[in-house]
Amino acid sequence: MSARLRVALLGSTGSIGRQALEVAAAHPDAIEVVALAAHSSAEALAAQARAFGVPDVALADGGAAHRLEHELRRDDDPFRAVGAGPDAIERMAARDDVDVVLNALVGAAGLRATIAALDAGTTLALANKESLVVGGDLVTRRARPGQLLPVDSEHSAILQCLVGEDDRDVSRLWLTASGGPFRGWSRDELSSVTASDALAHPTWRMGPKITVDSATLMNKGLEVIEAHHLFAIPYDRIRVVVHPQSCVHSMVEYVDGSVKAHLGVTDMRIPIQYALSHPRRWTGPLEPLDFTTLGTLDFEAPDPDTFRCLGLALEAGRTGGTMPAVMNAANEVAVAAFLGGRCAFTDIDRIVERVMAGHAPSALDSVEQVLEVDRHARDAAAGLL
């Protein structure tokens, strides 16, 4: 590359953010990290800023931002900006000297940054799936062709399977799911699982929230909504299939019966890197698959009666409007409660279902409306704990 890609990384201290920095470190001649943001991890963000010489940093939590500023000023580091609060992260996403904003923030809090990056005309590498889940058409109608690039392994796989194809020839999208640590379990068995059980994902290395979502299959429901918006495919043409080896990351079926599948090792650095290098490819960060030792590839239908979050997410997506935001907010509250030991694993779908049942959906018209709906749904979910 003649010039380095200037990247603003939002959510840098989380799992995706840390792996994105590994990609940046592996390609120093191609990537320049110019801004870093996170929620509240002041010490971790300071260490990242020093390691990569990043002059613009921010934390959504105001108190943590003060600690960050003290940490950086103490060493006389020449940092130009230490931002505090959601507005600071939104400003960072809208910088006009950034080539790519990689939004790896966790939860619905990432929506404002997504909107800011798109409105600024910046390429957006999106790992914050909740932006599309809760924002839906608010996001996609802002994006120019090629401006929005998915980072999720499944959606990156679909994007790569669509290269060179005519959208009119797509018959169906297949999203693969590992099945999580409880694949094949009964509802009764799920009632006694602990947070440590749910966090023991069999194939992927992810943050705690998304790992629990994978265990409930909520993550796959969120990804169906995301795929619907990213690729303009109706819900009845998006299927979920459980694939425990997590080797096939997703598939695209075409009208002539052909199916393109994207295969690769289970490492998020590959889709992260592709979002940054797109439409080219850079040297990979790890050894590729060895098909001589891979063994069998298994596929099976999901169990929606046991893992009810999948069906609830699909119901919310088909209902549309504000319902996905309500579903997502209730799930975030319930997952946090489960991780904190305040509810059972099987209470997660119960809470989501009850909050959805109490909501009268309306059409999406603004980010402010989405955030207000999100707040009410969180209050309702908290009241059920």
C-alpha positions in Angstrom: 0.0 0.0 0.0 1.3 3.5 -0.8 -0.2 4.9 2.4 -1.2 3.3 5.7 -4.9 2.8 6.4 -5.9 5.2 9.3 -8.1 3.2 11.7 -10.2 4.4 14.6 -10.9 1.4 16.8 -13.9 1.6 19.1 -14.1 -1.1 21.8 -10.4 -1.7 21.7 -10.1 -3.4 25.1 -12.7 -6.1 24.3 -12.1 -9.4 22.6 -12.6 -8.1 19.0 -10.6 -4.9 19.8 -7.6 -6.8 21.2 -7.5 -9.1 18.2 -7.9 -6.1 15.8 -4.7 -4.6 17.4 -3.0 -7.9 16.8 -3.8 -7.6 13.1 -2.5 -4.0 13.2 0.7 -5.1 14.9 1.1 -7.8 12.2 0.7 -5.2 9.4 2.5 -2.1 10.6 3.2 -0.9 7.0 -0.5 -1.2 6.2 -2.3 0.0 9.3 -2.0 3.1 11.5 -4.2 3.2 14.6 -5.1 6.8 15.1 -7.9 6.6 17.7 -8.9 4.2 20.5 -12.1 4.0 22.6 -13.5 1.7 25.1 -16.1 1.7 27.9 -14.2 1.9 31.2 -10.9 0.0 31.0 -8.6 2.9 31.7 -5.4 1.0 32.4 -5.8 -1.4 29.4 -6.6 1.5 27.1 -3.5 3.5 28.3 -1.3 0.5 27.6 -2.7 0.1 24.1 -2.3 3.8 23.4 1.3 3.7 24.5 2.1 0.5 22.5 0.7 1.9 19.3 1.5 5.6 19.8 -2.2 6.6 19.5 -2.9 10.3 20.0 -6.7 10.2 20.4 -8.3 8.2 23.2 -11.7 8.1 24.9 -13.7 6.2 27.4 -17.5 6.2 27.6 -17.4 6.1 31.5 -16.5 9.6 32.7 -14.9 8.6 35.9 -12.7 6.0 34.1 -11.8 8.7 31.6 -10.3 10.9 34.4 -8.2 7.9 35.5 -7.1 7.4 31.9 -6.0 11.1 31.6 -4.1 10.9 34.9 -2.4 7.6 33.8 -1.3 9.2 30.5 -0.3 12.6 31.8 1.7 11.1 34.6 4.2 9.7 32.1 4.3 12.9 30.0 2.9 11.1 27.0 2.2 13.5 24.2 -1.5 12.7 23.8 -3.6 15.4 22.2 -7.1 14.3 23.3 -8.6 12.2 26.2 -12.3 12.2 25.6 -15.0 11.3 28.2 -18.5 10.1 27.6 -20.6 8.7 24.6 -20.3 12.1 22.8 -16.5 11.8 22.8 -16.7 8.3 21.1 -19.3 9.6 18.6 -16.9 12.5 17.8 -14.1 10.0 17.3 -16.3 7.9 14.9 -16.9 11.1 12.8 -13.3 12.2 12.4 -12.7 13.3 8.8 -9.1 12.1 8.8 -10.0 8.4 9.4 -10.2 5.8 6.6 -11.9 3.1 8.6 -13.9 3.1 11.8 -13.9 -0.4 13.3 -16.9 -0.5 15.7 -16.3 -3.3 18.2 -18.3 -1.7 21.0 -20.6 -4.1 23.0 -24.3 -3.7 22.9 -26.8 -1.0 21.8 -24.4 1.7 22.9 -22.6 1.2 19.6 -25.5 2.6 17.5 -24.6 6.3 17.8 -21.0 5.6 16.8 -22.2 3.6 13.8 -24.5 6.4 12.7 -21.8 9.0 13.1 -19.3 7.1 11.0 -21.8 6.5 8.2 -22.9 10.1 8.2 -19.3 11.2 8.0 -18.9 9.1 4.9 -16.2 6.8 6.5 -15.9 3.1 5.8 -17.4 1.2 8.7 -16.1 -2.2 9.7 -19.0 -3.3 11.9 -18.4 -5.8 14.7 -21.2 -4.2 16.8 -24.1 -6.3 15.6 -26.5 -4.6 17.9 -26.3 -1.5 15.6 -28.1 -3.4 12.9 -30.3 -5.3 15.3 -31.7 -2.2 17.1 -31.1 0.4 14.3 -32.1 -1.7 11.3 -33.2 0.6 8.5 -31.8 3.7 10.3 -28.4 2.3 9.6 -28.7 0.7 6.2 -30.4 3.6 4.5 -27.4 5.8 5.5 -24.8 3.4 4.1 -23.4 4.0 0.6 -22.6 0.8 -1.5 -19.4 -0.7 -0.1 -19.3 1.6 3.0 -20.5 -1.0 5.5 -18.3 -4.1 5.9 -19.2 -6.9 8.4 -16.7 -8.2 10.8 -18.8 -11.1 12.2 -17.3 -14.3 10.9 -20.6 -15.4 9.5 -21.4 -12.2 7.6 -17.8 -11.8 6.4 -18.2 -15.3 5.0 -21.4 -14.4 3.2 -19.8 -11.3 1.8 -16.9 -13.3 0.5 -19.2 -15.9 -1.0 -21.1 -13.1 -2.9 -18.0 -11.7 -4.6 -18.5 -11.8 -8.3 -22.1 -12.9 -8.1 -25.4 -11.2 -9.1 -27.6 -10.6 -6.1 -30.6 -11.7 -8.1 -29.2 -15.2 -8.3 -29.1 -15.7 -4.5 -31.7 -18.2 -3.3 -30.9 -18.5 0.4 -28.3 -17.7 3.1 -27.1 -20.3 5.5 -25.8 -19.1 8.8 -23.8 -21.7 10.7 -23.9 -22.0 14.5 -21.5 -24.0 16.7 -24.4 -25.0 19.0 -22.4 -23.6 22.0 -21.4 -25.7 25.0 -24.9 -27.1 25.7 -25.7 -28.6 22.3 -27.9 -31.6 22.8 -28.9 -30.7 26.3 -32.5 -30.8 27.6 -34.4 -27.8 29.1 -34.1 -29.4 32.5 -30.4 -29.8 32.2 -30.0 -26.1 31.2 -31.8 -24.9 34.4 -28.8 -25.6 36.6 -25.9 -24.4 34.4 -23.6 -21.8 35.8 -21.9 -18.7 34.2 -18.6 -20.6 34.0 -20.3 -23.4 32.2 -21.8 -21.0 29.7 -18.5 -19.2 29.1 -16.7 -22.5 28.2 -17.3 -22.1 24.4 -16.1 -25.2 22.5 -14.6 -23.4 19.5 -14.5 -19.6 19.6 -12.6 -17.1 21.8 -15.0 -14.3 22.5 -16.1 -11.8 25.2 -18.5 -12.9 28.0 -21.7 -11.4 26.6 -21.4 -12.8 23.1 -20.3 -16.1 24.6 -23.5 -16.4 26.7 -25.5 -15.3 23.6 -23.9 -18.2 21.7 -24.9 -20.6 24.5 -28.5 -19.5 24.3 -28.5 -19.3 20.5 -29.6 -15.7 20.9 -26.4 -14.7 19.0 -27.5 -16.6 16.0 -30.9 -14.9 16.1 -29.2 -11.5 16.2 -27.0 -12.6 13.3 -30.1 -13.5 11.2 -31.5 -9.9 11.8 -28.1 -8.6 10.9 -27.9 -10.6 7.7 -31.4 -9.5 6.7 -30.3 -5.9 6.8 -26.8 -6.3 5.5 -27.8 -8.3 2.4 -31.4 -7.3 1.9 -32.6 -10.9 2.1 -36.1 -11.7 3.5 -36.2 -13.7 6.7 -37.8 -16.7 5.0 -34.7 -17.1 2.9 -32.2 -17.1 5.8 -31.6 -20.4 7.5 -29.7 -21.4 10.6 -27.8 -24.8 10.7 -25.8 -26.1 13.7 -22.2 -27.0 12.7 -20.2 -28.0 15.8 -16.8 -28.0 14.1 -17.2 -24.2 13.3 -15.1 -24.8 10.1 -17.8 -23.7 7.6 -18.5 -20.1 8.6 -21.6 -19.6 6.4 -22.9 -20.5 3.0 -24.8 -18.9 0.1 -27.2 -21.0 -2.0 -27.9 -19.9 -5.5 -30.9 -20.4 -7.8 -29.3 -23.2 -9.8 -28.7 -25.3 -6.6 -25.0 -24.4 -6.3 -23.8 -23.6 -2.8 -20.7 -21.5 -2.0 -19.2 -22.1 1.5 -16.6 -20.2 3.3 -14.2 -22.4 5.3 -11.4 -21.4 7.7 -9.9 -21.8 11.1 -11.9 -20.5 14.1 -10.0 -17.3 14.6 -11.6 -13.8 14.5 -8.5 -12.2 13.2 -9.3 -13.5 9.8 -12.6 -11.6 9.3 -11.3 -8.6 11.1 -8.3 -8.5 8.7 -10.6 -9.0 5.7 -12.7 -6.0 6.7 -9.6 -3.9 6.8 -7.9 -5.2 3.7 -11.1 -5.5 1.6 -11.3 -6.0 -1.4 -7.7 -7.3 -1.3 -6.3 -9.9 1.0 -3.2 -9.6 3.2 -1.0 -12.4 4.5 -2.8 -14.5 7.1 -2.2 -14.3 10.8 -2.1 -18.1 11.4 -1.8 -21.5 9.8 -4.6 -22.4 7.4 -6.8 -25.4 7.7 -5.3 -28.8 7.0 -7.9 -30.7 5.2 -6.0 -34.0 5.6 -6.6 -33.9 9.4 -9.9 -32.0 9.5 -12.1 -35.1 9.8 -15.9 -35.0 9.4 -18.1 -31.9 9.1 -21.5 -32.3 10.8 -24.7 -30.3 10.3 -28.0 -30.5 12.1 -31.1 -28.4 12.7 -31.2 -26.2 15.8 -33.5 -27.0 18.7 -35.8 -24.0 19.1 -37.9 -25.6 21.8 -34.9 -25.9 24.1 -33.0 -22.8 23.0 -35.9 -20.4 22.9 -33.9 -17.2 22.4 -33.4 -18.1 18.7 -37.1 -18.1 18.0 -37.6 -14.9 20.1 -35.0 -13.1 18.0 -36.6 -14.2 14.7 -40.0 -13.1 16.0 -38.6 -9.7 16.8 -36.9 -9.4 13.4 -40.0 -10.3 11.5 -42.1 -7.9 13.6 -39.6 -5.2 12.9 -39.9 -1.6 14.0 -38.9 -1.1 17.6 -39.4 -4.7 18.6 -35.8 -5.8 17.9 -34.5 -3.0 20.1 -36.8 -4.2 22.9 -35.7 -7.8 22.5 -32.0 -6.8 22.5 -32.3 -4.6 25.5 -34.1 -7.2 27.5 -31.5 -9.8 26.5 -28.6 -7.5 27.5 -30.1 -7.0 31.0 -30.9 -10.7 31.4 -27.4 -11.9 30.3 -25.7 -9.4 32.7 -27.9 -10.7 35.5 -27.0 -14.3 34.7 -23.3 -13.5 34.6 -23.7 -11.7 38.0 -25.5 -14.7 39.5 -28.9 -13.0 39.8 -30.9 -15.2 37.5 -30.8 -18.7 36.0 -29.7 -19.5 32.5 -33.3 -20.4 31.5 -34.5 -17.1 33.0 -32.8 -15.3 30.1 -35.4 -16.3 27.4 -38.3 -15.9 30.0 -37.3 -12.3 30.7 -36.9 -11.5 27.0 -40.3 -13.1 26.1 -42.1 -11.2 28.8 -40.6 -7.8 27.9 -41.4 -8.4 24.2 -45.0 -9.4 25.1 -45.5 -6.1 27.0 -44.3 -3.9 24.1 -46.5 -2.4 21.3 -44.0 -2.0 18.4 -43.9 1.1 16.2 -42.0 2.1 13.1 -38.4 3.3 13.6 -37.9 7.0 12.9 -34.9 8.2 14.9 -31.9 7.2 17.0 -33.5 9.1 19.9 -36.6 6.9 19.7 -34.5 3.7 19.6 -32.6 4.8 22.7 -35.8 5.7 24.6 -37.3 2.3 23.7 -34.1 0.7 24.8 -34.2 2.4 28.2 -37.9 1.4 28.8 -37.1 -2.2 27.9 -34.2 -2.3 30.2 -36.3 -1.0 33.1 -39.0 -3.6 32.3 -36.4 -6.4 32.2 -34.8 -5.2 35.5 -38.2 -5.3 37.1 -38.6 -9.0 36.3 -35.3 -10.0 38.0 
